[in-house]
Amino acid sequence: MRLLFALLLLCAAAVSPASAAVDIYIRARGTNPSQLNYTGDSNSAQFPASEGWFGLSSVSFGIESDTSILTGGGTSGGKARALPLSLVKFPNSASAAFFNACTQARAWDEFEIVFTTPGANQSEVTMRIEVKRCFVVELSTAGSGGDDRPMETVKLIYGAQRISFYAPNNQTGKYGLVGQSIWSFTRMTPTFEI
């Protein structure tokens, strides 16, 4: 019995906040009611469905530049370009809104995505992605016989991004803003404007 108790203590100690699960939420923001024609499905009190939040399974995004090194040691600077923002989610009420936006080439004003980790009293935001002037360029659904539900992948292109990074304070453990990456791909300047 002592050995089992010691083993349980070791297992509990091995699970640290650094290895805790990450939850990802997204919502649309904008002034056009047709863009916001969906109901959130989040169960989070911090990111409630009533404010349009719904959960994502995964997110991938990036940026690239056509910079090259020239003969003789010089460089050729290219324009920065956003890679498509890829969202993986279960089908929900936003699925039809994404489909309609893709088929009709309608832009969404903004999306806000938050990555959270469990905290003492509430989830702590570790990263926030905000993108502006978004177009759905691809929507695909996949599933197999053993799955509970199919999964959707939505790909967006956008005109500007603001990424905010948060980390815990060494003394308090409270998360705070530690940096931001801001860029407008339409203006080619560090601004969150189109």
N, C-alpha and C positions, 0 to 999 in steps of 0.2 A: 504494500500500500504506500509506504514511504517513497519507493522508487517511482510509482505512478504519479504521486503528488509532485515530486521533484521534476519529473518529465513534463508535467503540465505547466509548471512554473517556467521551465526553460522555453517551452513553446510560446507561452504568453509573452515572455520577454523578447522573443525573436520577432514578434510582430510590432514594428515601430511605425510612427506616423509617416516616416519616409516611404514605407511600403504600402500605405493605405490606398484604397481605391480612389480613382479620380472620377468625378461626375462631371458631365459636360451638358450645358444648357444653351439654348439659342432662342432668340425672339427677333421678330421684325419690328422695326420702328419706322414710322413715316406718317405722312399726312393723307395719303390716298387710301380710302376705305377698302377699295377692291384688292389692294395689296395685302391688307390685314384680314382677309376673309378666311380665317381659320380659328380654331379654338385650341388654346394651349392644353397640354396633357401632363404637365409636370406635377409631381407629388410633393415637391419641395416647398416649404413655407417661405423660404428665403427667395426663391425664384418661382412664384406661383403661376399656375395655369391661367388665372384671371388676368395676368399681365402679359399673356401670350407666350410664356416660356414653355418649351418642350425639350425633352431629353434627346441627346445624340449618343450613338454608340462610339463613334470616332470622328475625328476631324483631321484633315491634312491640308497644309497650305505652304507656300514658299514664295521666294522671289529669285530672279536670276538677272544677270547683267551680261551683255555681250562684250565684255572686256577681253582684250587679247594682248599678249606680249609680242612685240615686234622685234625683228632682227636689229641688233645693235642695242638692245636693252630698253627701248621705249615701250610705251603702252598705248593702246587704242581704247578709249573709254566708250562704251555703248550705253544705251538707255536701259534703265532698270525696268523690269517687266514682272508683273505679278503672275505666278502660276495659278491655275484655277483652284479655288477653295472647294475641297471635296468633303461633303457631309454624308455620314452613314447613319441611317435611322430606321426605325420601324415605320411602316405606313401609318399615317394618322390623318387628321383633318387638314394638315398643311400640304398633304400630297397633291390634292386637287389644285390648290393655289400654285404650287410649284409647276405642275403640269401646264396649267393655263398660262403662267408667266413664260414658260419655255415655248409653247406653241404660238404665242402671240407676241413674242419678243418684247415683253413689258419689263421695264426696270423697276426694281424695288428700291426704295429710298436708302434704307440702312438695315444691316443685321448686326446684332450684338451677340457674341458667344463668350461664355465664361467657363473656365476650367476651375473646379473646386476640389478641395481635399477636406476630409473631416476635421473639424476643430473642436475645442472644448465645449462651447455652447452652440455653435452654428458652423456651417461650412465656411472655409476660408477660400477666398478667390486667389488663385495662384497666377492666372493669366486671363486677360480680357482682350478679345479681338473685336474691333469695330470696323466694318467695311461699308462703303458708301457707293451708291449708284450701281446696283448689282443686277446682273442678268443671269438667268438660269440657262446654261448652254447644254446641259445633259441631265437626263433623269433616267435611271435604270433600276429595275427591280430584279432580285434574284432570290432563289430559295431552292431547297432540295427536300426530298421526302422525309428526312429525319429532323428537319427544323420545326420549331414551334410556330414561327411566323416568317414570312419573307422579309428581306432587308432591302431598303432603297438607298441608292447612292445619288446624291444631287451635286452637280458641279456648277459653281458660280464663277463668273468673272466680275471684276469690280474696278472702280475708278480711283478709290483712295482707301488707305488703311491706317488704323491706329492700333498698335499692339502695346498693351500695358502689362508690365511684369511685376509681380509681387513676391516678397520673401519675408520669412519671419524675422522679427527683431530679436537679437541675441539675448537681451535682458528681459523683455516682456513676453516673447513668443508670439506676439500679435503681428499679423501680416500687414505690410505696408508697401506702397509703391516704391520700386527701386529703379525703374527705367521705362522709357517709352520709345517705340519706333514708329515714326509717322512719315507717310509719303503719299503724295498725290501722283498717280500715274498719268493723269491728264495734264497736269501743270508741270510735272517733273520737278517739284519742289517739296520740301519737308512741311507740308500742310495737310490738314484733313478737310480739304475743300476740293470741289470738282471744277 
